Amino acid sequence: MQKFFTTGSILFFTFFAILTLFPAIFYLISAQDIHFEDAWAQTESIFHKNLQEKNIVGGALLFFDEGTVKADYFYGLADISEQRPVDENTIFHWASNTKTFTAIAINLSSINNSAG
């Protein structure tokens, strides 16, 4: 039987995986010579690889543009016992961690806008 991480370690590794993706996502999408679809495919690949290497049970990655979901990617299971996959309705219990991600995204976005 494969051993899964505890909830605390899952949250830590998911936090780590996503935190490491932010610079890559913004770099790829802001690059002049790369199209969104190519950048998103590379981002999905990095996300999938990170979650798989860390034995993360499940995760989701979404890209919003002007209030709409431009791309999404779902990985793994939302519930191990029911073998229910992660989807757009999965609730991740992250507490206040999402505020950090939002702040980083806003900061990087403002840096990219002022640099251009």
N, C-alpha and C positions, 0 to 999 in steps of 0.2 A: 504494500500500500504506500502510495506517495504521501510524504509529509507536507502539509501546507503550513504556511506561516500563520502566526496569530494575527488577530485583527490589528493590533498595534504595529506589528512589523509590516503588515500589508500597507497600512496607511503611510508608514515611513518610506517604504520602497516606492509606493506610488507617488508620494510627494517628491522623492528624489528623482524618479524617472521623468516626471513632468517638469520639475525645475531645470533639469539638464536639457530639456527640449526647447525651452523658451528662446534662448539665443539662436539655436538652429532654425527654428520656425521663422523668426523675424529676419534673420539673415537671408534665408532662402527666398522668402516672399518679397523682400525689399530689393533683391538683386535685379539689376536692369535686364540681364540677358536670360532670365529664366521665367517660364510661364507658371501660372498658379498651379495648374494640374501637375506639372513636373515637380514643383516644390512640395505640393501636398503628398504626392506619391513617395518622395524621399522622407518626408516627415512621418507618414504612416509606417514606413519601413523601420525608421529609427525607434519609434514608439513601440511597435510590435517586438522588435529585437530586445529592447530594454525590459519590457514586461516579461518576455519569455525567459531571458537570461536570469532574471531575479525571481523566477517562479511566482510571479504575481498572478493571483487568481483571475482578476478581471479589471478592465479599465475602459475608459472612453475618452475620445479626443474629438473636439469640435472646433470649427473655425467659423466665427461670425463675421459678417460684413454688412454694415449698415442695418443691423437689427435682424438679419436673416441668417440661417445656417447655410453657409456656402459649401461646407464639406464636413463629413463626420466619419468616424472609424470606431468600431466597437470590438473589444477583445475579451475573450474568456467568459467566465461565469459570474453571474450576479448572485447565485445561490448554489453552493456546491451540492447540498443534499438533494435538491430538486433538479439539478443539472440544468438550471434556467440560465440562458445566455444573457450577457450584458446587452441592453438595447437603450433606445432613447428614453425609456421610462424608468431606468434603473436609478435608484437613489443611493448616492455615496455619502456615508456619514463622515464628513470631513471636519465638522465643527467650524472653526474660524479660519482654516487654512486657505479657503478660496479668496478671502480678502487680500492675502499676500499675493496670490497669482494675479488678481485684478490690478493691484497696485503696480506690480512689475510690468504687466501688459500696457497699462496706461503710460508708465514712465518710458518704456521702450518706444511706444508709439509717438510720444511727444519728442523724443530724441530724434527719431527717424524723420518726423515732419520738419523739425527745425534745421536738420542737416541738409535737407534737400533744397 
